[in-house]
Amino acid sequence: MKLYYAPDTCSLSPHIVLHELGLPVTLVRVDNRTKTTADGSDFLAISPKGYVAALQLDDGRVLTEGSAILQYLADLKPEAGLAPANGTWERARLQEWLNFITSEIHAGISPLFNAALPEEAKAIFRDKLFRRLAFVENALQGRDHLLEGGFSVADAYLFTVLGWTRFFAIDLGRWPAIAAYQRRVGARPSVTAALAAEAPAQAA
């Protein structure tokens, strides 16, 4: 398999999951500005959507959209327990969290990356984001992970997008359970390995 990724993007979450599962993968860095890979190939020829993550299977098929990739990977090795079995209540709860992270946290932070956005608009987006983070803070009370069953692909995704708050001077310390969660997930070997693998690209 090949994982097309870019540093400081949501592609970190499937990268973390691949390490959790111990699955072999070739990492291919993508320049989000030029839509080319490290060797100069046209990324749009691989994924017409033009954004990471993209997972290319050995037979050439390509899967995009983070939530789909995360669940596909988890189902390759169900014994690892990163996603409950399909058709169960617990799987529906996982999908509920993945959808919430996508539509409320990921989409809530993304507008802040737009340097042309007026400060008034940024304040509105930050206020909405903070309300969503308050919901997550409450959900994490008395638990280590989003699901009762333990670490899941949803945690890899939430950890990734919460990490972007550092770009906007958002102190997660105002939400103690979230801050503790980030430290806890960030200490997992899979997370440190994925971050270390992407560090040379970040410095490039």
N, C-alpha and C positions, 0 to 999 in steps of 0.2 A: 504494500500500500504506500501511497504518497499523501502527505498532508501539506497542502499549500497554506502558508501562514504568513503573517506579518507581525512584527513585534508590537506590543501594546494594543492588540486588538482581541476580539472575542475568540480568535483561533487558538488562544492559549488554553481554553477549556478542553477541546478535544485532545490537545497535546498532553495535558495533565492526565486525561483519561487513558490515553495510550500507554503512558508510564504506569498507571495503576494496574492496567491489564497485562503489562509486559509483552505487548504485541510489537513485532518488528515493523518499523515504518521508516520511510525516507522523507526527510523534511525538505521542503522546497520553499525558499523565501520569495515573497512577492513584493514588488515595489508598488504600493497602492497608488502612487501618483502617475507612474508610467504604465501600469498594468502589464509589467514584464516580470519574468522570473530572474533569478540570479544569473542564469546563463543567457539571458536576453530573449528567451522565448516569449511569445505572446500569450499572456494569461487568459485573455478573452477567448482564445481558441480552445482553451481547456474548460473554462467556466464563463459562458457569455454574460452571466450576471456581473462579473468583474470584481467580486469582493470575496474575501476570505471569511471563514475557512472553506476549503474545498477538499474533499477526500476522494482520491482516485484509487480504485481497486486495481488489482493485478490484471484484470481482464479489460481494463480501460474505462469502465463505467465510472461516472463522477457523481458524487452526492454533495449537495450544498445545503445551507441552512443549519445553523448550529444545533438546534434542538433535535433535528433529524439525525445529524451525524453522531451526536452524543448517544442517542438511544440505539442507533445501529451498532456502534462500537460496544456498548454494554451488552447487547444481545449476542455478540460474537462469543462472549465468555460469561454466560449467566452465573456460573458458580462464583464469580468474583463479587456478586451482590451489588453492583453499581446501579442496577435498575430492577425493580420488582417485575415479576412475570407479567407478560401481556394479558389483558383481560381481567386483571385483578383490581380491587379498589385501590391498593397501594400504588399500582402503575398509574391509575387515573390521578392520584394525588401528586405523583412525580410530574406528570404532564401539566397539572395545574400550576405547580411551581415554575416549571420551564416557561410556560406561557406568561406567567406574571413577571418573571425576570426579563423576558424578551420585551414585553409591551410596556412595562412600568419602570423598570430600573435601567435596562440597556437603552431603551428609547428615551428615557427621562434624562440620562446623562449625555447622550449623543449631541443634542443641540448646543450644549455648552462648548463643544469643540469648534463651533462656527465663530471665528473671530469677528465676522461682520455683524453678528447679532447684537442689537442694541442692548445696553445694560438693563433697561427696563424689562425687556423680554427675558434676559438671562435670570433676572430676579424672580420672574414668574415661574420659569422652569425649575429653578432651585427650590422654590417653595413647594412646588408639587412633588419634586424628588424627595424632599425632606419628609413629606407626609407619607410617602411610600416606604421610606426607610424606617419611619416610626412603626409601620405595620410589621416590617421584618424584625425590628427590635423586639416587638411584643411576641412574635412567633418563636423567637429563639430563647425566650425565657425558660430556664430550666432544662434546656436540651443542647446537645453539641452540634447537631446537624439539622437540616431542614426536614428530613424524614425520620420517623421513629426507628426505622431499621438501620440507621447509621449513614455513613458517607455515601453519597450518590452522585450521579452526573450533574444533578442540580446544584450541588455544592461547588463543583468545579466551575460551573458557569457563574454562580453568584460571586464567588471569590474573585473571578476574573473581572467582572464589571465593577465590583466595588473598588477594585484596585485603581480604577481610573479617577476616583475622587481626589487622588493626590495631585492631579494636574490642575485642580481648581481650588486648592487650599480649603477643601472640605475636611474638617477634622472628624474622623469617625469616632473619636473619643466621646463625643456628645451622645453616642448610642453605645453604652458599655457592652451590651451583649453582642452587638455587631463587631465591635473592636476586638473582643475576646475571640469571636468566631474567626475573624481574619487572621489573627495570630495562630490559632489552632490549625486551621486549614493550611495556612502558609508554611507550617512546620512539617507537613507531610512530605515524605521523600519524593513522591511523584511531582509535587509542586516545585520543590527546590530543584529537582532534575530538569523539569521543563523550563523553568526560569533561567537556569544556568545554560541550557542549550540555546536559548534565544538571546542570551546576553551578548555574544559576539556581534549578532546582527543589530542589536540595539546600539552598540557602540560604533557600528560602521557608518 
